[in-house]
Every structure is written in structure tokens, then in C-alpha cells.
Amino acid sequence: MIQDDIDVYADMVFNHKMGADACEKVDAIPVAWYDRTKPIGKQEEIEAWTVFAFPGRHDKYSSFHWHYPHFDGVDFDNRSKKHNIYVFEGASWEQDVAKENGNYDYLMGADLNFDNPDVVQELKNYGSWYLAMTNVDGFRMDACKHIRSTFFKEWLDYLRLQSQKELFTVGEYWSADVEELIAFLQDNEFKLSVFDVSLHYNFYAVNNANGNYDMRKILANTMVERFPQNAVTFVENHDTQKGQALQTVIADWFKPIAYGLILLRTSGYPCVFYGDYYGNAAMGMKSFKKTIDKMLAIRKSKLEGQEYNYFDDPDVIGWSYDGNGADDKGCAVIISDRFDSSKCMYVGKQHANKQFIDSLGHFRKNVMINNDGWGTFLVKGGSISCWIAK
């Protein structure tokens, strides 16, 4: 599907289904919201929205009809009109899921039963059909922490064998604990990537530190530090916005810095959020398009050669690329979370006696590179500058 050098990835939501066609009677036990392993009542008969027959399509794309054995539980009894989490009689929550709330298999709606082989096969069939219909190049897998972790390897192996395509895939496993993210990848033999949620929370911590965050540790305990080849880095997304359950808004002053940390480094697979790029007036979000565009241009044309890291000061950090000896390659990036400052960094001997300019436009003054390929690069307080050959 590659057009204009763009791959298209589909967002796949397999954890739950909503909008059922009808209810059916099923015995179930109510469990606590804060601990889904703890019953809070006796087994009772409920009416669950678990019939998905899709009468309008007349079995055209799939003859599979969903009923309560294909689900573990729901969060509503249509008979009593009660909102409880109910686990169905004869079913149980998956065990290879996140351990929050005792067991975090259940999230919302009618929760798919991944222990049912018919469910797994139908999802494979659906994936095969979807891929043939759309010819997408890969996937974003939603709510991975709520699904049996080894399912993703099984599903991707099936589709990759059928399609003979790479099918780059990123899993949305929402956890700040990098060890939990790594364990999920290990369960799947590293056959997909994950969003670097741990890095996002490091960014969020800077917002709340009032200039007291140790910037030397900004990449510590993150996926991009531990397994960069499986890290999809991001600053914000739809779930981190105001009013969302995962609200962790990154302040405007830090967003250019955060985007510099994912776009102006070669490690990781950076993801730009639509709201940060275009802005969202309804949410009070400003556009950072001009800054991001400059960083993307630098990423494409300058980030080559050996990387040199200067994470040696709690307030001012930097890194550089020597451009593999090319006159038009290489750059030096410097960040400060507090004061105006500077840092001496190496950009390559091919740039000796050349002038470097701040491509992000914060300085009119140029920096002269010495005979050994070093320059003293400037940054304003709470800002980022990226210096390239004039």
C-alpha cells in the first residue's frame, strides 16, 4: 500500500465488543471493580448483551455469530439494570495479563474469551480478511495488557505467513514499568514493538519538577534505552489528554524538548501526535507543526554517523552526530530544563573552522567549530537548540 513513501497501519481492537444485537441469559458472578478476582455476590442469572449476529451483512464476510461462550464477562445486567463486572459461569479471566485490579483482563464491554479456540480462529480469519481487503502495512494493537499476552505472536505469525509481509506492529501496553513492557515482548518473542510509555512518564515527571528533574536520567528505565529496536517513542496521544483516564498532559514549554528527544535521536521509532502537530483549539492545544517539521527535516538529512552523548549535567544535556565525515551531515543538540547555558560537543573534523547555525531559530549568533571538530553550543533556559553546518 506504500504511496508517497507512507506505510498505513490499522488500529485493531480485539479486547472487547460493544453494540450487541441482543441479550441472552447467562449465569454469572459479580466481582469487585478494584479486584476482579474477588466475588462480591452469589452466582445469579443475568441478561448480557452478548449476541453479535450482524443480520445486516447476511453472513457475507463471516458466518461467525458471537454468543456468551465467546466472552468471559460483561459490566451490565440488562435485567436488573445494574452496572457490575460479571464473570460468566464456566469462564475465568485470562492469567497472562496485567495484574492491576487483581487481574486486568476485564476492561469494558463484552470481554473476549481468548481461551476459546473458536474466538482465536475467528480473529485470525478476520485479520486475514481485513489484510486482503485493505492491504495495510502493519498494525497498532489496542489494550494489550488486557489480552492473553501470547495471543499476539500467534496472530502475527499467522498473518505474516499468509501475506508474506513484514507487518510492522506496535502494541499499546500501558505501563510505566519498563520491566513489564519487556516481559510482554519476551512472551511474544519480540515479534512486535511497544509504545514507550515509560519514556512518556519521564517526560511527564519533568513537567512537575519545577526545574529540579535530573535530565541525565531522562532516558533511564525506558524502552528506547533498553530495547530501542522495539520502542515506539511518543510525547502524547489521545489517551493522555485532559479528561481522559490516563491524563498526563505534557506542558507546552517542554513539548519541543520532548519531540527533540524522540525525533533528533536515531534510537526508537518516533510517533508524532496529531494534536501536537495540527493543534486542537477545543482542547486548548497549540500547534507545534513548524518546530516538528524542522526536526523531521533534520532527522532525514543530518542524523548520520557516530552518536556522542553528553548527559553529564542535571540541567543541561546534549548529543551530537559526526556525519560519517560528510560535509553536509551531522548536528549537535542541546537541551536545558532551567537556565541559559552551553556545552562543548564534537561534530567531526570535517567541520573544522566552519560555522554552525541553530536550525530551530533561537539564536542568530553562529558557533565556530575548532580545528579538532569541537564547538561550544548554546541553549536558552527551558528550551532546545539543534546546531547544523551553515
C-alpha positions as CSV (number, residue, x, y, z in Angstrom):
1,M,0.0,0.0,0.0
2,I,3.0,2.3,0.1
3,Q,2.2,5.6,-1.6
4,D,4.3,8.7,-1.4
5,D,6.6,6.7,0.9
6,I,3.9,6.3,3.5
7,D,3.0,3.0,5.2
8,V,-0.5,2.6,6.6
9,Y,-1.1,0.8,9.9
10,A,-4.5,-0.3,11.1
11,D,-5.8,0.1,14.7
12,M,-7.0,-3.3,15.8
13,V,-9.3,-3.5,19.0
14,F,-9.6,-7.2,20.0
15,N,-10.1,-6.9,23.7
16,H,-13.9,-6.3,23.8
17,K,-17.0,-5.9,21.7
18,M,-19.9,-3.4,22.1
19,G,-23.2,-2.7,20.4
20,A,-24.6,-6.2,20.6
21,D,-27.7,-7.1,18.6
22,A,-29.5,-8.8,21.5
23,C,-29.2,-10.1,25.1
24,E,-29.1,-13.7,26.3
25,K,-29.4,-15.3,29.7
26,V,-26.3,-16.5,31.4
27,D,-25.2,-17.4,35.0
28,A,-22.6,-15.0,36.3
29,I,-20.9,-13.9,39.5
30,P,-20.4,-10.1,40.3
31,V,-16.8,-9.2,41.2
32,A,-15.2,-6.0,42.7
33,W,-14.2,-3.2,40.4
34,Y,-10.9,-2.8,42.3
35,D,-10.2,-6.5,42.5
36,R,-11.7,-8.6,39.7
37,T,-10.6,-11.8,41.5
38,K,-12.9,-11.0,44.5
39,P,-16.6,-12.0,44.3
40,I,-19.0,-9.5,45.8
41,G,-22.1,-11.7,45.5
42,K,-23.5,-15.1,44.7
43,Q,-24.0,-16.6,41.2
44,E,-27.1,-15.3,39.6
45,E,-28.8,-15.3,36.2
46,I,-28.3,-12.1,34.2
47,E,-29.2,-10.8,30.8
48,A,-26.0,-10.0,29.0
49,W,-25.5,-8.1,25.7
50,T,-23.5,-10.9,24.1
51,V,-25.4,-11.7,20.8
52,F,-23.5,-10.3,17.8
53,A,-25.2,-11.9,14.7
54,F,-24.8,-8.9,12.3
55,P,-28.1,-9.6,10.5
56,G,-27.5,-6.8,8.0
57,R,-24.5,-8.4,6.4
58,H,-26.2,-11.8,5.9
59,D,-23.0,-13.8,6.7
60,K,-21.3,-12.2,3.7
61,Y,-17.9,-11.6,5.3
62,S,-18.1,-14.1,8.1
63,S,-20.7,-16.6,9.2
64,F,-19.4,-16.5,12.8
65,H,-22.1,-15.5,15.3
66,W,-20.9,-14.4,18.8
67,H,-22.7,-15.6,21.9
68,Y,-21.9,-15.7,25.6
69,P,-19.4,-18.7,25.5
70,H,-17.2,-16.4,23.4
71,F,-16.8,-13.9,26.2
72,D,-15.5,-14.0,29.8
73,G,-17.8,-11.3,31.2
74,V,-19.7,-8.0,30.9
75,D,-20.2,-4.9,33.0
76,F,-24.0,-4.6,32.8
77,D,-27.1,-6.8,33.6
78,N,-29.9,-5.7,31.4
79,R,-32.4,-7.4,33.7
80,S,-31.6,-5.6,36.9
81,K,-30.0,-2.6,35.1
82,K,-27.1,-2.9,37.5
83,H,-23.6,-1.9,36.5
84,N,-21.3,-4.5,37.9
85,I,-18.4,-6.5,36.5
86,Y,-19.8,-10.1,36.0
87,V,-17.6,-13.1,35.2
88,F,-19.6,-15.8,33.5
89,E,-20.2,-19.3,35.0
90,G,-17.7,-21.7,33.4
91,A,-15.4,-18.9,32.4
92,S,-12.4,-17.2,34.1
93,W,-10.2,-14.2,33.5
94,E,-7.1,-14.7,31.4
95,Q,-4.0,-15.2,33.6
96,D,-1.3,-13.8,31.2
97,V,-2.5,-10.2,31.6
98,A,-1.6,-7.2,33.7
99,K,-2.0,-7.7,37.5
100,E,-3.7,-4.3,38.2
101,N,-7.0,-4.6,40.0
102,G,-6.1,-8.2,40.9
103,N,-6.4,-9.2,37.3
104,Y,-6.8,-6.7,34.4
105,D,-8.3,-9.0,31.8
106,Y,-11.6,-7.1,32.0
107,L,-11.7,-3.5,30.7
108,M,-15.1,-2.8,29.2
109,G,-18.0,-4.1,27.1
110,A,-18.2,-7.8,26.4
111,D,-14.7,-9.2,27.2
112,L,-13.5,-11.7,24.6
113,N,-12.6,-15.2,25.8
114,F,-9.1,-15.9,24.4
115,D,-9.2,-19.4,25.9
116,N,-11.9,-20.3,23.4
117,P,-10.2,-21.6,20.3
118,D,-13.2,-20.6,18.1
119,V,-12.6,-16.9,19.2
120,V,-8.9,-17.1,18.3
121,Q,-9.6,-18.7,15.0
122,E,-12.2,-16.0,14.1
123,L,-9.8,-13.3,15.0
124,K,-7.3,-14.9,12.6
125,N,-9.9,-15.1,9.9
126,Y,-10.8,-11.5,10.5
127,G,-7.2,-10.4,10.3
128,S,-6.7,-12.3,7.1
129,W,-9.9,-10.8,5.5
130,Y,-9.0,-7.3,6.7
131,L,-5.5,-7.5,5.3
132,A,-6.8,-8.8,1.9
133,M,-9.4,-6.0,1.8
134,T,-7.2,-3.1,2.8
135,N,-3.6,-4.2,2.0
136,V,-2.3,-2.3,5.1
137,D,1.3,-2.5,6.0
138,G,1.0,-3.2,9.7
139,F,-1.0,-2.8,12.9
140,R,-1.4,-1.0,16.2
141,M,-2.8,-3.5,18.7
142,D,-5.0,-1.9,21.3
143,A,-5.3,-2.8,25.0
144,C,-2.5,-5.4,25.0
145,K,-2.3,-5.5,28.8
146,H,-5.9,-6.9,28.9
147,I,-5.4,-9.7,26.5
148,R,-3.6,-13.1,26.9
149,S,-0.1,-11.9,26.1
150,T,1.0,-14.8,23.8
151,F,-2.0,-14.3,21.5
152,F,-0.2,-11.5,19.6
153,K,2.7,-13.7,18.5
154,E,0.2,-16.4,17.4
155,W,-1.9,-13.9,15.4
156,L,1.0,-12.2,13.8
157,D,2.7,-15.4,12.8
158,Y,-0.5,-16.5,11.1
159,L,-0.9,-13.3,9.1
160,R,2.8,-12.9,8.2
161,L,2.9,-16.5,6.9
162,Q,-0.2,-15.9,4.8
163,S,0.7,-12.5,3.5
164,Q,4.5,-12.9,3.3
165,K,4.7,-9.3,4.5
166,E,6.7,-7.8,7.4
167,L,3.6,-6.3,9.0
168,F,5.3,-3.9,11.4
169,T,3.2,-4.0,14.6
170,V,3.2,-1.9,17.8
171,G,1.3,-2.9,20.9
172,E,-0.4,-0.4,23.2
173,Y,0.6,-1.9,26.6
174,W,0.1,0.9,29.0
175,S,2.6,0.6,31.8
176,A,5.3,3.0,33.1
177,D,7.3,-0.1,34.3
178,V,9.8,-0.9,31.6
179,E,10.3,-4.4,33.0
180,E,6.6,-5.1,32.4
181,L,6.9,-3.9,28.8
182,I,9.9,-6.1,28.3
183,A,8.2,-9.1,29.8
184,F,5.3,-8.7,27.4
185,L,7.8,-8.6,24.4
186,Q,9.5,-11.6,25.7
187,D,6.2,-13.5,25.9
188,N,5.9,-12.7,22.2
189,E,9.5,-13.4,21.3
190,F,9.9,-9.7,20.4
191,K,7.8,-10.1,17.3
192,L,6.3,-6.7,17.7
193,S,7.1,-3.3,19.3
194,V,5.5,-1.4,22.1
195,F,4.8,2.3,22.8
196,D,7.5,3.6,25.1
197,V,5.1,4.5,27.9
198,S,8.0,4.6,30.4
199,L,9.6,7.4,28.4
200,H,6.3,9.3,28.3
201,Y,6.1,9.2,32.1
202,N,9.7,10.5,32.3
203,F,8.6,13.4,30.2
204,Y,5.6,13.9,32.4
205,A,7.8,13.9,35.5
206,V,9.8,16.9,34.1
207,N,6.6,18.9,33.9
208,N,6.1,18.5,37.7
209,A,9.7,19.0,38.8
210,N,9.9,22.9,38.6
211,G,13.4,22.6,37.1
212,N,14.6,20.1,39.6
213,Y,14.4,17.0,37.4
214,D,17.8,15.3,36.8
215,M,18.0,15.5,33.0
216,R,20.8,13.0,33.0
217,K,18.1,10.3,33.7
218,I,15.6,11.4,31.1
219,L,16.1,8.2,29.1
220,A,16.7,5.9,32.1
221,N,14.5,2.8,32.6
222,T,12.8,3.3,29.2
223,M,12.3,1.0,26.2
224,V,14.3,3.3,24.0
225,E,17.2,2.8,26.4
226,R,16.8,-1.0,26.9
227,F,15.4,-2.2,23.5
228,P,15.4,0.7,21.1
229,Q,14.7,-1.6,18.1
230,N,11.3,-2.4,19.8
231,A,10.5,1.1,21.1
232,V,7.9,3.3,19.5
233,T,8.5,6.7,21.2
234,F,5.9,9.3,21.6
235,V,5.2,12.5,23.6
236,E,1.4,12.4,23.9
237,N,-1.5,10.6,22.5
238,H,-5.4,10.6,22.6
239,D,-5.4,8.8,26.0
240,T,-3.1,11.3,27.8
241,Q,-5.4,14.3,27.1
242,K,-7.3,16.4,29.6
243,G,-10.3,14.5,31.0
244,Q,-9.0,11.0,29.9
245,A,-8.5,8.2,32.3
246,L,-4.7,8.3,31.5
247,Q,-4.4,12.1,31.6
248,T,-0.7,13.0,31.7
249,V,-0.5,16.2,29.7
250,I,2.9,17.4,28.7
251,A,3.4,21.2,29.2
252,D,3.8,23.4,26.1
253,W,7.3,24.6,27.2
254,F,8.6,21.0,27.3
255,K,7.0,19.6,24.2
256,P,9.7,20.9,21.8
257,I,12.3,19.3,24.1
258,A,10.4,16.0,24.2
259,Y,10.0,15.9,20.5
260,G,13.7,16.7,20.1
261,L,14.4,13.7,22.3
262,I,12.4,11.3,20.0
263,L,13.0,12.9,16.6
264,L,16.6,14.1,16.8
265,R,17.9,10.8,18.0
266,T,18.3,7.7,15.9
267,S,17.1,5.3,18.6
268,G,13.5,4.2,18.6
269,Y,10.6,4.6,16.1
270,P,9.1,8.1,16.8
271,C,5.4,8.8,16.7
272,V,4.0,12.3,16.2
273,F,0.6,13.1,17.8
274,Y,-1.9,14.7,15.5
275,G,-3.0,17.1,18.3
276,D,0.6,18.3,18.8
277,Y,1.2,18.7,15.0
278,Y,-2.0,20.5,14.0
279,G,-3.2,21.7,17.3
280,N,-6.7,21.3,18.8
281,A,-8.4,24.6,19.8
282,A,-11.3,22.8,21.6
283,M,-8.8,21.1,23.9
284,G,-6.6,24.2,24.2
285,M,-3.8,22.6,22.3
286,K,-1.4,24.7,20.2
287,S,0.3,23.5,17.0
288,F,3.9,22.7,17.1
289,K,4.0,22.0,13.3
290,K,6.8,24.4,12.5
291,T,9.1,23.0,15.1
292,I,8.3,19.4,14.3
293,D,8.7,20.0,10.6
294,K,12.2,21.4,11.2
295,M,13.1,18.4,13.4
296,L,11.8,16.0,10.8
297,A,13.9,17.6,8.1
298,I,17.0,17.4,10.3
299,R,16.2,13.8,11.1
300,K,16.0,12.9,7.4
301,S,19.1,14.8,6.3
302,K,21.6,15.2,9.2
303,L,21.4,12.3,11.7
304,E,24.2,10.2,10.4
305,G,27.5,8.8,11.8
306,Q,28.7,8.2,15.4
307,E,26.5,9.4,18.2
308,Y,28.1,11.2,21.1
309,N,26.1,11.7,24.3
310,Y,26.8,14.4,26.8
311,F,24.4,13.5,29.6
312,D,26.7,15.0,32.2
313,D,24.7,17.8,33.9
314,P,21.4,17.6,35.8
315,D,20.1,20.7,33.9
316,V,21.9,20.7,30.6
317,I,22.3,17.7,28.3
318,G,23.3,17.2,24.7
319,W,24.3,14.8,22.0
320,S,25.8,15.0,18.5
321,Y,26.4,13.1,15.3
322,D,29.6,13.4,13.4
323,G,28.0,12.8,9.9
324,N,30.4,10.0,8.9
325,G,32.8,12.6,7.7
326,A,30.3,14.2,5.2
327,D,30.4,18.0,4.9
328,D,26.6,18.3,4.9
329,K,25.8,15.8,7.7
330,G,26.0,15.8,11.4
331,C,24.5,18.0,14.1
332,A,24.6,19.0,17.8
333,V,21.6,19.0,20.0
334,I,21.5,20.8,23.4
335,I,18.7,20.9,26.0
336,S,18.2,22.9,29.2
337,D,15.3,22.5,31.6
338,R,16.2,25.6,33.6
339,F,19.0,28.1,32.7
340,D,20.6,29.6,29.6
341,S,23.7,27.5,29.1
342,S,26.2,26.0,26.7
343,K,28.0,22.7,26.1
344,C,31.1,21.7,24.2
345,M,30.4,18.8,21.8
346,Y,32.1,17.0,18.9
347,V,30.6,17.2,15.4
348,G,33.5,15.9,13.3
349,K,36.8,17.2,12.0
350,Q,35.4,17.7,8.5
351,H,33.6,20.7,10.0
352,A,36.8,22.4,11.3
353,N,36.6,26.2,11.1
354,K,33.0,26.1,9.8
355,Q,30.1,28.0,11.3
356,F,27.1,26.2,12.8
357,I,23.6,27.7,13.0
358,D,20.7,27.0,15.3
359,S,18.3,25.3,12.9
360,L,15.4,25.8,15.4
361,G,15.9,29.6,15.2
362,H,16.6,30.5,18.8
363,F,20.0,32.2,18.2
364,R,21.2,34.5,15.4
365,K,24.7,34.1,16.6
366,N,26.7,31.3,14.9
367,V,29.1,28.8,16.6
368,M,32.6,28.3,15.2
369,I,33.9,24.7,15.1
370,N,37.6,24.4,16.1
371,N,40.4,22.5,14.3
372,D,39.6,19.3,16.2
373,G,35.9,19.3,15.3
374,W,34.5,20.6,18.6
375,G,32.2,23.5,19.2
376,T,30.6,25.2,22.2
377,F,26.9,25.2,21.5
378,L,24.3,27.4,23.2
379,V,20.8,26.9,24.5
380,K,18.2,29.1,26.2
381,G,16.6,28.1,29.5
382,G,13.8,25.6,29.2
383,S,14.5,25.1,25.6
384,I,16.2,23.1,22.9
385,S,18.6,24.0,20.0
386,C,19.9,22.0,17.2
387,W,23.0,23.2,15.5
388,I,23.9,22.3,11.9
389,A,26.6,23.4,9.5
390,K,25.8,26.8,7.8
